[in-house]
Amino acid sequence: MAEAALTTATMQMEQSLTGAIELHREAASLSADGHTIGALQFDRRGLSIRLYHLDAPPFVAPIDVAFSHRAVAGDLVKIIEGLNGANETLSTKHRAEALDHYYTAFTITQDTYGNDSILTNADWELFMSMDPTNEELISLLLRI
């Protein structure tokens, strides 16, 4: 009985905005210890919670969702760097996903703060640091 209550409490925590913050903190800790795959899993769960709370109370600010997209993209970049060219297929897949997350963070920040914001420019620079090809840029722009 106590286990069921604990499991329910854990599930509610993981679906709350506080849970999203805790997931991102745990991801940062894992990443600092070199556990990038684990960090990616926690950051993806944090992103999922924040995306849910864009439309469901308690509501989250879009800029918090941008943070989560940046965190997932950063994890993917670290994984790509760790692969060091050993698995080109996986690197390409992770690169496309990282570009998508960085671009989404940029568009959210741009919508929130406008074109002249320091944060908007920083997100654009993160996106461009991935050196997207013309085909990748077109693909991202066509989804709008």
C-alpha positions, 0 to 999 in steps of 0.5 A, spaced: 500 500 500 505 504 501 509 503 495 503 504 491 502 511 494 509 512 493 509 511 486 503 515 485 506 521 488 512 520 484 508 520 478 505 526 480 511 529 481 514 527 475 508 530 471 509 537 475 513 543 473 517 542 479 518 535 477 521 538 470 525 542 474 528 537 478 529 532 472 533 538 468 537 538 475 538 531 475 540 531 467 545 537 469 548 532 474 549 526 470 552 530 464 557 533 469 559 526 471 559 524 463 553 520 463 550 524 457 545 518 455 542 519 462 542 526 461 538 526 455 533 521 458 532 526 463 532 532 459 527 529 454 522 528 460 523 535 463 521 537 456 515 533 455 512 535 462 513 543 460 510 542 453 504 538 456 503 544 461 503 549 455 496 547 454 494 544 461 494 548 468 499 550 471 501 553 465 509 554 464 512 560 460 514 558 453 521 561 455 521 555 460 520 550 454 525 554 450 530 552 455 528 545 455 529 544 448 536 547 449 538 542 454 536 536 449 540 539 444 546 540 448 545 533 450 545 531 443 551 535 441 555 532 447 553 525 444 555 527 437 562 529 440 563 523 444 561 518 438 567 522 434 565 520 427 565 512 429 557 512 427 556 516 422 548 514 421 547 516 429 551 522 428 547 524 423 540 523 426 542 526 433 545 532 429 538 533 425 534 532 432 539 537 435 538 542 430 531 542 430 531 543 438 536 549 437 531 552 432 525 551 436 528 554 442 530 560 437 523 561 435 520 561 442 525 566 444 524 570 438 516 570 439 517 572 446 522 577 446 523 579 439 529 580 434 533 585 438 533 581 444 540 578 447 537 571 448 534 571 441 541 572 438 544 567 443 539 562 441 540 564 433 548 563 435 547 556 438 543 554 432 548 557 427 554 553 431 551 547 428 553 549 421 546 547 418 547 546 411 542 549 406 538 543 405 537 542 413 535 550 413 530 549 408 527 543 412 526 547 418 523 553 415 518 549 411 515 546 417 513 553 419 
